C-alpha cells in the first residue's frame, strides 16, 4: 500500500513538473536545449551592474537661479547656466546643480565634464522644469569634438540621395551624434572615423586567451593591473577577410560580411568595458562575462578607458519646436542628451518632445536610462539609441512619436537591454549593423497596423552595407507583445519579418491579440510563439534575481 502511495506521489510530482516546464521555455529550463543553444547572461546591464537602484544623490546643491537662470522670462539662459556649471565644477565631492521650476531657454551646448555630478530639474509636470531649445545644433558653434566627423563626411562624400524626392544633400554631423546636454571627457575623441587621428593606445596588458561567458582570462603580464580598475578590453581582427574572429561573431552563418570587419586591423572589432575584481598571477577576473572567446591571434589587450562616473541627468522635460522634416541623415540637430564616456551613471525621468534624437550614446558602460517618454509631431531619427556601448539598461521607454528607429542597437553595442518599453507608432526593433551582438529586447509591447499582405517588418535592421550583417550571434527577443490596431476581419496569422541577415537570434514568447508567424533568418531559435511568458515576463530580471540570490 505504501509503495502504491509513493508511486502515486511521484507521478503527481512528475506531472506537476511537466506542466511547469510547459510554462517555461526550454532554452532556460531544459539541459539539452541549453547545451545546444547558447543564451547570454544579460543581468549585468545597468547602473552598478543592476545590483543597486539609481541613487537619490545628496551633496552640495548649486542653485542655477543664483547665477541668473530665471524661468519663464522668455530670455536665453545659456550663458548663465554655463556659469552655474563652472561653479559646480569647483565643488569637491557630490554636487547637484538644481534647475528652477518653469521654462528656461537654452541655445548652446551644456557640457558635463566631471564625475559625481547631477543635473536635476523639478520634474516633468506642470510644476516641473522645462528646457526649451529654440533652434537646433546646426546653429551653435561647431564643436571641436566633431572635427574628425566633419572631415570624414566630406572626405567620403556622405550624402542622402533620394531621386524620387529630388534630394541630394550632405549628411548632417548631428544625424547620429551630439546633443544639447553632453557628457564628455575633454580632449578625448568621441569616436574613431579617420586613420590620421589614431594615436597609440595606453595598453596595460596583452590578453592571451579567454572563453565566452566566463569571467576570467589570461594576460601575459599583470604587473600594471590593479583590482578595481575599469579598463576597456579590445579585441582585433588581424587576419583579414577570413579572420577567425568574424566566424566567432557570426558563428559561421551564411551571411554577407561588410568590408569594415577587416579594413581596419588596428581598430578593435569587439570591445567591452571591464572592471577587475581579482588578480592571481596572470589570471584576471572581471565583474561581467566575456562576450566572445579570446584567442592568441586576436591580439586582445586591456587599455586605458577615460571616463566619468556617478553622473546623473534627471527630472526634466526637454522641448524642441515643431519643424518640417527634410530627409533622413540631414537632421538639423534637435538632439536632447548625448552621453559619452560615462560609467555607473544614469538618465532618469525625462520627457522629450519634438527631438530629432532624444538620447544618443557612445562609449558608455553600466548606465541606466529609465522612465523616458518621447513625444511630438516631428519624425525622429532615434528616440533612445545605443551605439558603441556595453551593459546599458534602457528601462520603461515610452515612444509616442513617429521615429525611423524607435528602439535601436547600433554599431559595437554589446550586452545591452531594452526592458519594459512600449512603442505606440510604427514600431521597429532595430539592430543597426556594425558587429553589435548579444543585445536583448525584453518584455516589449508594440502597437502596429499590418501591411495589406498581412505582414509587418517588426525586425527590420538598418545600417550601412560595409557594416552588415545586421547583428552578431545570440541577439535575443523575450516576451514581445504585439497589439494589432483596428479590427482584423481575417483569421490567418500575421507574418512578423524584416530580418534576413541576423544569425542565431533567440526569439521567445512573441504573442498578442492575433495569431502570428515569424520569419527571422538565418538559424534563429524560436520558441513559445503566440504564448505570453507569464512565469518569466522579463529575462533580464529573471537572470538578475538568479545571480544575486546564488
ABEGO torsion letter per residue (X at the ends): XAAAAAAAAAAAAAAAAAAAAAABBAAAABAAAAAABBBBBAAABEBGGGABBBBBBBEBBBBAAAAGBBBGAGBBAAAAAAAAAAAAAABBEBBBBBBBBEBBBBABBBBBABBGBBBBBAEABAABBBBBBABBAAABBBBAAAAAAAAAAAAAGBBBBBAAAGBBBBBBAAAABEBABBBBBBGBBABBABAAABBBBBBABBBABBBBGBABBBBABAAABBBGBBBBBBBBBAAEAABAAAAAAAGGBBBBBBAAAAABAABBABBBBBBBABBBEABBBBABBBABBBBAAAGBBBBBBBBBBGBBBBGBBBBBBBBBBABBGABAGBBBBBBBGBBGBBBBGBBBBGBABABBBBGBBGBBBBGBBBBEABBBABBBBBBGBBGBBBBGBBBABBBABABBBBBGBBGBBBBGBBBABGBBBBBAEGGBBGBBBBGBBBBBBBBAAGBBBAABBBEBAAAOBABBBGBBBBGBBBBBBEBBABABBBBBBGBAABBGBBBBGBBEABBBBBBBOBGBBBBGBGBBBAABABAAAAAAAAAAAX
